[in-house]
Structures are given as structure tokens and as C-alpha cells.
Amino acid sequence: MQALTADARALAELIAVSEQPGLAGAAGAAVPELDRARLFAALQQLVTSRLLLSAADHYAFYQRGVAQVLRDAMSAQRWREVHACWPTC
């Protein structure tokens, strides 16, 4: 996960905090600083890194534990920022 771009990591953290499987598309829409190209680049990186599984227009973490690893790696400040942002970013 350390090789992820800042955009991909931010998107993965938001999906992990949202705790709703298959929500990557909606989570991406909730990250206003990501234009469409950056959103799709971040999603592509998460899929090619085998962190997200893509099925039609839904995405989910490959393994259930990935979300917990992402949440555990966040500082308390980052957790508050991401948690406060969802779902109204």
C-alpha cells in the first residue's frame, strides 16, 4: 500500500471508513478534489494493485481485512478528517 499515489490512498481510506462494500464509485464522487480522470486513475491503481475488485460498476476490497489495515494505519487526525468528510465531502 505504500506504493499507492496520494489519490489512490485517499480514495482507499474513504472507502475503508465508509464501511459499505461496493461503494467505491460513490466514495469517489465524494472526493471533490479528484476530477474524473484522477478518480479513474486512482481506481485503476487500486484494482491493478489488487486492493479493489472490480465487477461492472461496483468495487470492493479483495480481502475483508484490507479495510481494517487501512483504518489501523490512519493517524487519529486523518481518521477524523476522513470520517468527518464521508458522506458529504
Secondary structure, DSSP 8 states (H G I E B T S, - for coil): -TTS-HHHHHHHHHHHHHT-TT-HHHHHHT-TT--HHHHHHHHHHHHHTTSEEEETTEEEESSHHHHHHHHHHS-HHHHHHHHHHTTT-
